[in-house]
Amino acid sequence: MLPETRESLLIRLADADDARAWDEFVAIYRPMILRLGLRKGLQVCDAEDMTQRVLMSVSRAISEWEKDPARGGFRIWLRSVTRNAILNTLQRGPRTPALGGSDFLEICHE
């Protein structure tokens, strides 16, 4: 269940310097974004990274966001941004572990 969104908070978010508004927004929505990533199978560190990317996307786009009943409310938009970030993370695939060791160093020196 998504938390209720107060329009007054969304208006305050347009001011990037309103730290209290951003702290409140992050406290409300970060757990939900993270939980959605974990439910879709992301590992904790990937879900954390994805959550940060979503919050950054919101910070860049919130000043242009306008309420439009035809397109849905803020929560629908946020869910869509989160879903896209999850899909991007999953498509990226597993992180490749760093390779190294003496064989690698020998190849580099050649």
N, C-alpha and C positions, 0 to 999 in steps of 0.2 A: 504494500500500500504506500503510495506516494504521499508525502506530507502536504498539507494545505499551503498554497502559495499566497502570500500577502502582496498585493500590488504595491503597497508602500515600500516594502523591502526591495522589490524589483526596480522601482524608481530610484531609490537610494543607491543601488548598485551601479547605476550609470555614472556616478561620481567615483572614480577609481580611488580617490583619496579617503573615501568613507570606510575606514578600517573596521568600524563596528558593524556596518552593514555586511561587509565581506566575511567577518568572523561569524556573524549570525548565519549567513547563507551557507558557509562551509560546515558549520555545526549541524545544520538541518539536512543538507543534501549530500555531503561527502559520504556518510555511512550508507545511504541508499545507492549511490553510484558504485561504491566499492562492493556492496552486496550483490548488485546485478552482475558485476564482472565475475565474482566468485561463483555465482550460480551458473554462469555460462561456461565454467570450467577453467577460468584463468587461475594461474598460481598466484599466491598472495602478492609477490613482488610485481608481477605483471598487472594485477588488478590495481595495485597502488599507483603504478606508472600511468595506467589508463585513466584512473581517477584524476590525477594531476593534469593530464592532457584535456580532459573534459572541463575541469575547472578553468583552465587557461582559455579554452575555446569560449566558455561563457563570458569570461572577463573581456575578451576581444569583441564579442558580438552583442553583449547586453545593451549597449547604448543604442543599437539599431533595432532591437527587438520591440515589436509592437503587438499588443493584444489584438488578435484577429479571430473572432468566433468561427469563421469559415475554415480556418486552418487548425483550430484547436488552441488550447491554452499553453501556458509556459511549461507545465509538467509534461505535456505531450512533446513539445519541442525538446526539452531536456532529455526525455527518454530516447528520442530519435538521435540526438547528439551522442548519448551514451551508447546506444546500440551500434552506431557507426564506429565509434572508438573501439568497442569490443571486437567487432568484425575485423577492423584494421589490425588489432593486436593478434587475433587468431590467424589471420592470413600471413602475418609476418613470420609465423612459424616459431619453432623453438630456437632459443638463442644458441649460437654455435659456441661451444666452449673454446677458450683460448688454447692454442696448440703451442708447444714449445719443447724444450728439452734439448739434449745434445745433438740429436739428428737434425733438428731444425737449425740450430746454430751453425752446424757444419755446412748446411746448404746455403745459409746466408753468407758465410765467409767465402764460399766458392764464388 
